[in-house]
Amino acid sequence: MSEELVVLEGVRKSYNVGLPNETEVLHGVSMRVTSGEFVALMGPSGSGKSTLLTILGLLDRMTSGSYRLQGEEVGGLSEAELTLRRRRTLGFVFQFHHLLPAFSALENVTLPILMSEGRVSGAERDRARGLLDAVGLAAAMDKKPSELSGGMQQRVAIARSLVLQPPLVLADEPTGNLDTASSDEVFTHLRRMHRERGTSFVIVTHDPRLGTRCDRLVELIDGKIARDEPVSR
């Protein structure tokens, strides 16, 4: 039986709360993500997709509602507790890869380990090498980001998101800055990592081609879920 990783119930998010210009951008969102799912989160600009992803990623707090992550209600956790929960449970891939320019590809992938534990063991370094190999970058481990194409840099970011072995990876427009060929290549690696490792993914994308290659499509319109259904093949 699949584990429920994420359970959102009636989640609302407002900005400028209590002020005359208070704006609610999420209006009672409820959704679930179970282990092993590959979910596309789609919708027009301004629909609340990125806001929802930051709440899922424990990077922002909901105004009201319930968010259970692996069965634990996270709405009342302190900032320190959220940081620890995020580190143990979540990986991130952003539209901009955010690689450190002075670090090699391998060093960028091991960075979350270094930040979490203060050191990188030999076994952990081997794990990072294996991830780079898995995304087709075995020959580029010692290269700096400036020596890599945009698609290759994003593949480094994919490897980095998985190095702490999180059960859930959140990706915000991971192919948004890439040409069609590089976009398809990066997405293919995301899908393969999902299938081979069983990691769950929630991916925000504007690209309907990519949305149809996911297992489930959640469409957000004006801060509400307008559609949540399996993708028909």
N, C-alpha and C positions, 0 to 999 in steps of 0.2 A: 504494500500500500504506500502511495506517495506521501511524503511529509509536506505539510503546509508550511512553507518558509515564510510567506507574507500573508497577513490577513488585515486588510483595511476595512473599516466599517464607519460610514458616515463622516469621512474626513473632510474638513473644511479648512481653508487657508485664506486669511485676510491680511492685508497690509494696512499700516496706519490705523491700527485698531483704536477705537474710541475718539478718533479725530473726524472732522467734517468730511475729509477726503478718504475715509476708510473704503477699501476696495476688496471684495471677496473674489478670489480667482479660482478656488476649488469649492464646489457646491455639493458636499455630501457624497464624496467618492467612496465606493465600496468595491474591492476587488481582492482576488487571491492569486498567489503564485505558489505552485507546488514544486517539489524537487524534480529536476530533470526537464523542466519546461523551457521553451525558447519562445519568448513573447515579444511581439512588436507593439510598441506604444506609438500610435499615430494620431494625426489631427492637424488642423491648420495652425499657422503661427498665432500665438496668443491664446491657444486653447487650454494652456495649463500643463502641458506635457513636462517641460523642464522643471516646473515647480513641483509636480508630483514626483519626479525622479529625485529631486533634492530631499524631499521628505522620506522617500524610500531609502535613500542613502544616508539618512541620519545627519544630513548637512543643514537641515532647516527643520523647524518644529511646526507641526500642524497647529491651527488655532483651536480646533475641537475635533472630537471623534476618537477612534481607537486604532492603534497600529500595534499588532502583535508580530514580532519577528522571532521565528522559531519558537513560537508559543509564549514569548515574554512580551508583556506590554511595555513599550519603550517610551510612551508619552511623558512619563514622570521621571525619567532617568536624568541624572546630572550630566553636565557637559563631559566630565571625566569618564563617567560610565558609558556615555554615548560613543566617545572616542574609542574606548576599549571594545565595545560591541561592534563598532564599524570595522575595526582592525581584524577582529576574529571572524567576521561573517561576510564581509562585502569586498568585492573588487570593483574597480572603476576604469572605464575607458571613456575619454572625453573627445570632443571634436578636435581639439588641439591636443597633441600628444603629451605636452608638458615634460619632455625629456630634458635632463640637465645636459647642457652642451659640452661641458668639460668631462663628462663621464662617458665611458664606452657603453655599447649596447648591453653587455653583460652587467656592468656596474649599475646601469639604470634599472635593470630587471631586479637586481638584488637589493636595491635601495629600500623597498618596504620592509625587508627583513632587518636591514641595518637600523632603520628607524624604530622598529618594533622591539628588537632584542639587543641592539648595541653592537652586534657582531654578526658575521656570516660564517657559518661552519662549512666544512668541506662538502658535507652532504647537501646543504642548502645551495651551495654554489653549483653543485652538480645538477640539482633540480632546476635551477635557472638556466643552465646550459641546455638541459633537456627541453625546456619550454621554447627556447630560441630555435633549437633544432626542429621542434614540432611546427613552428611557424615559418620554416624555410630559411632561417638565418644562421645556420651553423657556421657559415663562412664569414659572417659579419660580426661576430661577438666582440671583437676588439675595435671595431670602427666607432667613431664618434657620430652623433646625430647628423652633423653637417655633411658626412660622407654617405649618408643614406637617402634614398628617395622618400617622398612623402608616404607612400604606401608601406615601405619598409619601416619607417619610423612608427607608423601606427601598429604594425605587427609587433614591434618591440613593446609598445604600450599594452597590447593584448597579453604578451608573455608576462609583463610586470603585474597586470591585474590578477593573474592566476598564481603568482609565486607563493603567496601565503595560503593557497589551497582553499579559497572561500567557497561556500556552497552557492553563492549568488553573485553574479557580476552584473553591474548596471552600466549601460553604454549610452552616452548622449551624443547622437549624430556622429557615430564613429567613422563614417565614410563621407561626411558632409564636405570636407575640403579636398576630396580626391576626384580624379577623373574616373570615367566609367570603368575602365579596365582595372585600375588600382582598387576602386570601390568593390568590384566583384571579387577580386583576389582577397581583400581584407575580410569581406563577409564570408567567403568560403572558409577561411581559417577560423573565424568565429564559430561557424557551424560545426566544423570538424572538431574543434576543442570541446564543444558542447557534447557531441556524440561520443567522443573517446573518453571524456572525463566525467560525464554526468553532471557537470556544473550547470546550474540554471542561469539563464540570461533574460534580462529585460532591456530591450533596445529601443530608444527613441529614434525614429527616422521619418524624414519627409518623403523618402523614395518608395513609391508603391511597388517597384520591382523587388525591393528587398523585403518589404512587408509580406508579400505573397510567398516568400521563401521561409518564413517563420512558421511555427506550429500553431500559434494563436495570435489573433489580432485584437487589440484593445484600442478603440477609437475614442478620443476625447474631443468634445466640442463644447466651447463656452464653459469650461470647468466641470463638465458632467460627462459621464461615460455614455456614449451614444451607441456603442456596439462592443460586444465582448464575445467572440466566437472562434472556434477552430478555423484554421485556414484550409479551404478545400483544395485538393490537388487535382 
